């Protein structure tokens, strides 16, 4: 989603509802893990599950901060710096289950209070996220919480799969991530179940391996390094 693409009220409504549901699913699952579980490795190289949870909390807080800035009529950076982002993840990675739940639960409550209502003119306000409007921030949060919930819970008894990604999210991800494909290749050229293709585009291992020779993916479409 780029700043030149308008975001419908229906899509914003769905992103708000599904990201909230995704966060509730994550909270419920994390609450059933042990401290040893969250200290274990995630599928993301160099990151434990605790790193992933800290990143979810950090990026959610940062994107919600864009809504708070828009309410004040301001445009601020998403993060103070890349170094500050990384330091926040490292600082939060070692939290206990109870501490992760407290941080994520507080984020859930703050989001319920702070995101504008669907149809609010604030969604068209400029933001510091990808040079686009505030609507891009809720779409970014939708992507982050749903993708990283799979990462955070992988390998645990409470893991969730790509089946939790609904059709609207998969369609949005395929549109957003299509820029990772080489010139002349479209998402429709990749054979496989649409949800598996979406997972592959997101840099994850599909539930069912895709057949045929797959093109090399480009970087994640973001000003920040891919995660």
N, C-alpha and C positions, 0 to 999 in steps of 0.2 A: 504494500500500500504506500503510495507516494503522496506528496503534498498536492499533486495535481489531480488526484483521484478523490472524488467526493465520497463521503461515507453516509449511507442512508440511516435514517432514524431506526429502521428495523434492524439493520446490522449492529448499530450501537446497542440497541435493547438486547439483542441476542448475545452480544459479546459481554455485556454486563451480567446477564443472567448465567451464562455458561461459565464464565470465569469465576463467579461466586460459587457456583456448584462445584467447580473443579477444586477450589480452595477448601471447601467443606470436605470433599472426598479426601484430599490430602491430609487435612487435620485429623480426620477420623482414622486414617491409616497410620499416620505417624504416632498417634496416641496408643497404638497397639504394638509399637516397636520397642526395643530395648536400647539402652545407651550404646551397647556393643553394636547393634544393628546400624545406628546412624554413624558410628565411627568406621564402618566398613566401606570398602571401595565402591564407587559408582561406575557406570559405563563411561564416564567422562574422564579422560586421561588426567591423572594427578589430583583428582577430586574425590573425596569421600562423599557419602550421602549427606553428611553434615555440611560440606561445602555447597552442595546443590541446594539444600534447604536454606542456607544462609544467602545464597544468590537469589532464590525466589523471594525471600523477605526483603533483600536489598533492592532488587529491581522493582518490586511492587511499591516499596516506599518511595523510590525515586520517581516512578511514573505518577504516583499519586501526588507527589510534590508539584508536578506540572499542573495538575488541576488546582491546587492551592495557589500557585503563582498566577494562573489564569484568572482566578477569582479576584486577585489583587490587581489585575491588569498588567502583570509583569511577564517577561519571558526570561527564564533562567536555564542554565545548563542542567542536563539530567543528573550528571555527577560532577562534583567539583573537579575531578580529574580521573584519568584511568587508574592512577596509583591509589587514589582514595577508594575507588570501587573495589579494587583488588584487596586492599587492606581491610575493608569492611567484610568481605567474604572470608578472609583468613581469620579475622577476629571472631566471627560467628560460627565458624566451622566446628569448633569444639564444644558447642552448647550441648547440654543434656537434652533428652527428649522433652522434659518438662519446660526447659528454657526455650526450645524451638517452638513448642506449642504456645507458650506465652507470647512470643514475638509474632508468630503467624496469626494467632487469635486477635491480637491488638490490631494488626494490619487489616484483618477482615472487618473488624468493627469500624475502623477509621474509613475504610473504603465505603462501607454502607452509609456513612455520614457525609462523605466528601465528593464522590463522583457526582457530576451534575445529572439531573433527570434527563431521560431521552427527550429529544426535541429542544433542549436548552440551547440558546445561542452560544453558550460557552464552548460547545463542542467545535465551533468554527474558529475559536480564538487561537492565535499563534502560540506555539509551544517551542521548547528547546529540544524536542525529540525529532530527529531526522528532518529538521527544517519544515515540519508540517503542522497541521492544526492539532488541537487537543484530542480530537477523535482518534488520531493515530496512536495516542498513548493507551487508550483502553484496548485497541486492537493488539498493541504490543504486549500488554499485560495478559490478554487472552492467550496469545501464543506462548508466552513464557510459562504461565502457570500450568497449562495443559501439557506442553512438551516436557518440562522439567519435573512434573509429577511422575511421569513414566521413569525418568532418570533416577529420581530420588528413591523410588520404591523398588527398582529393579533388584532382583536377587533376594527379596524378602518374602515372607509369607503373605504380606499385604500388597504385593506388587499389583500395579494396574497396567493395562495394555493399551495399544492403539485403538482398540474397540471402544474406548471411552471418548475418542475424538468423534464428534458428530459430523454429519455431512456438511454442515455450514462451515465448521472449522476446517475440515479437509479442503473444501473449495477455496476458502480464504488462504490457507497455507500454500496450496498449489499456485495460486495467483501471485502471492507474495514471494515465493521461492523460485518461481520459474526463471528468474534472472540468473540463477546458478547454473542453468543449462547452457551448453555451448551454442553459438550462433547457428541457426538453422535447425535446431532441435527443439521440439515442443514437448510439453508434458504428455500430450496424447501419443507421442512416439514411443513412450516407455510402456512396455507391456506389463500387465499385472493388475491385481486388485487395486482400485484407487486408493484405499487406505494404506496399503503396502507401499505404493508409489509415493504417497505423501510422506510416510515415515522415512523412506530413502532420501527424498528431497531434503528432509530436515536433518540428514546426516546420521540417522539412526538405522539399526538393523531391522528390516521388516519382519513381521511374524512369519510370512511365507517368502522365501527368497525369490527375487525377481529373476526371470529367465533372460537369456541373451546377453550380448555385450552391452554393458552400461557405459554411458559417457562419463567422463570425469567432471565432477561438480566444481563450480567456482566457489568463491568465498560467500559466507553469509551476508545478505544484503543489509549491512549496518555500518555505521561509522566506527563502531567498537569491534574488537576481535570476535570471531565466531565462538559461540558457546551454545 
